[in-house]
Amino acid sequence: MLLFRSEEWIDKWCKQNNLERGEVLTIHQVWELSKLWYDNRLSLDYHGRSIEQTAEIFNQAGLTSKFWYI
């Protein structure tokens, strides 16, 4: 994960590094995803997630583009 000041900085970094622009999240989206993703990770009952459970977490966080389901 890389943090940038603005959309302009993202484009500049991608150009300098000859990389395609990937998925861009706001800080709010990162926070929502992290709360969902790490919610029960310290539980003794935690045994990983299925593909379906992971997809549901992405969906709940509002991450619904094709990027999250490849």
N, C-alpha and C positions, 0 to 999 in steps of 0.2 A: 504494500500500500504506500502510495506517495501522496503527500499533502501539497497543495498548491494554493497560491494567493488568489488566483482568478482563472477564468476560462482562457484568457490570453496567455497566461503562464503555462498552462497545460499544452496549448498548441505550440508555443515556442519550444518547450522541452521535447515534445514529440518530434518536431522538425530537427532540432539539434541532434537528437539520438536516432534519427531515421526510423521511427517507430510509428505504427498506427495508433491512433487515439483509442483507448479502451473505454470501459464503462466508467462513468464519473458519478460519484456519490456526494451528497452534501454531508456536512458534519452530523446533521440531524439523522440522516439515513444510516450513517455508520453507527451512531449511538443506538438507534432502534434495533439494528441488526445485531449489535454486540449484546444487548440485553436479552434478545431471543436466543442467540447462539450459545451464550455462556450461562443461561438461566440455571440449569441443573448439572453442570459439568462436574461439580464436586460431590454430587450425590453418590452414595455407595451403590445405588441401583443403576447408575448411568452405564450403558453398554454401547455407546455409539448411536448413530442414526441411520435409518434406511434412506434410500433415495427419495421416497415419498415424504418422509419427515423433513428432510433437508429442503425439498421444494416448498413445503408448507411454510417453513421459516422464512425463506426468501419471499414468498407471497405475502406473508404477514408484514414483512418489512417494506413492502411496496416495490420489491425488486422483481419485476415481471418481464423484463426484456429477454430476448433470445439468449443473450450473454449468460444468464444465470442457469440456463437449462441445457447447455452443451456438454 
